[in-house]
């Protein structure tokens, strides 16, 4: 059933329109649909419109619908007319930058930077420029030019709309001049806001490489952590046991790990931290560093090189005291060397599951070496195949060259390596820490490795660095660490990795429309999972209409 319109032309050429209520029936002979008139409403200039309104109302009542009369609701009619005049300009990402900006303010980073700018009587939006660069590292890492030219136009960040490329470089120089003050303020505001437990501080270093032909003051040639010989800088990071950055440092590329402690000691001591246990890998374990750490943080927990320290080989590994079982596969025992104030406390840990894995791996390697040696009658170490084996990090530890210049498997080396299966030794000057806390504390050093992976490869992508000036190289690292702090805070709130959080937040978008008189920006409907993520982050759901401004 439908409303049918019929037009008839009069002799004088005028046209008359009729309204009819009809429905189609199939002709019994031709089987073609034929319109059957149920009711005539009359000519369009004579019929009563109320008849159709009553018919519409009765149909709507049965169907559970509502009929709106534009004549009685002029506002809706006006809005309908305006909707037809809207022009869709485009859609931009909104959710990710909304969350980053909210956490930026919650951590008091923006407030601290604004106070510094006000103190220096600066009118350039340095704080907004630093926010834009930090947010870019967490969303789609770009160079500073790419952030301003390509990325900012794809996200809805109205507070950063006035940021220019020059503002970003000026903001980096501003942050470089005040970085110590900013880092301290951010750390203590974060510690107070989240009640951070800073009893454990994990410390480690990594490298960031450059493709340059000449060294300068900070970019020095050295052996990078990824392998290879490159111009690089050394990036040091101290984090809490939850993975929240405490402080970061940038050293010249030829700086060894043991030479970074003096700077770390001075900086951490200036913050007047309470009781803190400094946890680091074996690369930082030396007599000088232990003395520096004792003065800086008081207590330390350091891994040791079992195979290269005579005292550990002869006295710790050969100690016959019983192990204390901590977990199913983990046991440990305490070994004290020396007396009085010069005594040294070692904790020997043994993982039975790891011992089996290392033993199986070694047997696999030795079996391969036997098969490889049996293939060659000439066992001279100068042969090409023998040189390849001796140059391999995987195989050379089990091989030796005899006095006659022949290569063979060294059974003595294999037996020596067996002593270290599943074991690691920790040295500490804290007499109060338990065996279990010491063993699990060192195992938790993996948290800083995860921070470095996020900084360098997975999320923030600290490299490549598109800067030549040393001050901006250092500031670029600091911006990346700020991004890491926001990332770790978001992960703590939501309990999932940042890439999952970002993927959920990017479903929230802002769309721009233009009417004849106004520019309108409206968010899309928020999915329940996105709304749940915002709630976990402590962010209120934004208004449906984000901006409504007159057109100029």
Buried (B, 14 or more C-beta within 10 A) or exposed (E): EEEBEEEEEEEEEEEEEBBBBBEEEEEEEEEEEEEEEEEBBEEEEEBEEEBBEEBEBEEEEEEEEEEEEEEEEEEEBEEEEBEEEEEEEEEBBBBBBBBBBBBBEBBBBBBBBBEBBEEEEBEBBBBBBBBBBBBBBBBBBBBBEBBBEEBBEEBBBEBBEEBEEEBBBBBBEBBBEBBEEBBBBBBBBBBEEBEBEBBBBBBBBBBBBBEEEEBBEBBBBBEBBEEEEBBBBBBBBBBBBBBBBBBBBBBBBBBEBBBBBBBBBEBBEEBEBEEBBBBBBBBBBBEEBBEBBBEBBBBBBBBBEBEEBEEBBEBBBEBEEEEEEBEEBBBBBBBEBEEEEEEBBBBBBBBBEBBEEBBEEBEEBBEBBEEBBEEEEEBEBEBEEBEEBBEEEEBEBBBBBEEEEBBEBBEEBBEEBEEBBBBBBBBBBBEEBBBBBBBBBBEBBEBBEBBBEBBBEEBBBBBEBEBEBBBBBBBBBBBBBBBBBBBBBBBEBBEBBBEEBBBBBBBBBBBBBBBEEBBBBBBBEBEEEBBEBBEBBEBEEBEEEBBEEEEE
